[in-house]
Amino acid sequence: MRDKVLKIWPEISWIKDDELREKTLEAWVWAIENSVLSPEDLEVIPFSLLIKDVNVSFMNHKRTCVQLSVDIAKRMQENFGDSMKIDMDILISGAILIDIGKLLEYEMKDGKLGTSSMGKIVRHPFSGASIAFQFGLPAEVQHIIATHSKEGDLGVRTVESIIVHHADFVSFEPFKA
């Protein structure tokens, strides 16, 4: 399963810290092993069940979010220099993991993908942060997962969380129009 996860998530190799990279990978392996979906399914299922007739895959959306996050962070570092501290490893791990909880939100019923009973009451920012905690990922990564969507609007976001939040919405909101 590790090889399959690395195939769909080449961005995991962007994490320089060995321990953080390994924990990020282990969390994804566990989530897929505990999901009704396979790594191959993630390449074809729609990235959201909330948008009708969307033809962008889960992994296409996820990779776009990670890549946008890194691009934004690099531009901020170039323009702001030392006045803007961004932990790229935390940012990348968090961006890769923000939707890991969605794997527990899905169910297959009569051959159709839908939302599980757990997914209806425990949204993915909560289950995702729980998975990250289970694998000993740093609180800063858990924070990005927990605050990346609307659930984080009432809290204070770190700079890494702000970047990932906006990258996620930039690659989500236009499809709702």
Helices and strands as residue ranges (DSSP letters): H 2-8, G 10-14, H 18-33, H 39-42, H 58-80, G 81-83, H 88-97, G 100-104, E 106-109, E 112-115, H 117-121, H 124-134, H 139-147, G 150-152, H 159-170, G 173-176
